[in-house]
């Protein structure tokens, strides 16, 4: 991967992260207008649980990726 494609990838990730943050700040007040306080509390709680699960699965994926890549490299050596 050359420097230009690396820079483009970093900018793409940064832009999508920024966009997700902005949309979150817009989305939550809008949903609060359409939901009761109790329903919004349940919604926020479930969203928090899913965010925690997302972090856990991302961590597991980042842990397993190098292991799987190493296994694939070793498989090519055997053949």
C-alpha positions, 0 to 999 in steps of 0.5 A: 500500500502506498502513502497516497492510498494510506492517507485516503484510507485515514481520511475516509475513516476520520470523515465517517467517524466525524459524520457518525458523531454529528448524526448522533447529536442530531438523531438523539434530540429528534428521537426524544421529540417522538418518544416518551421519556420512558421509551427513550430511556429504554432505547438509550439503554439498548443502544448502550448495550449494542455499543458495548457489544460492538466494541467487544466484537471489534476487539475480538476481530482485531485480536483474531485477524493477525492470528488468521493471517499467520495461519494462512501464511503457514498454510502456503508454506506447507503447500 
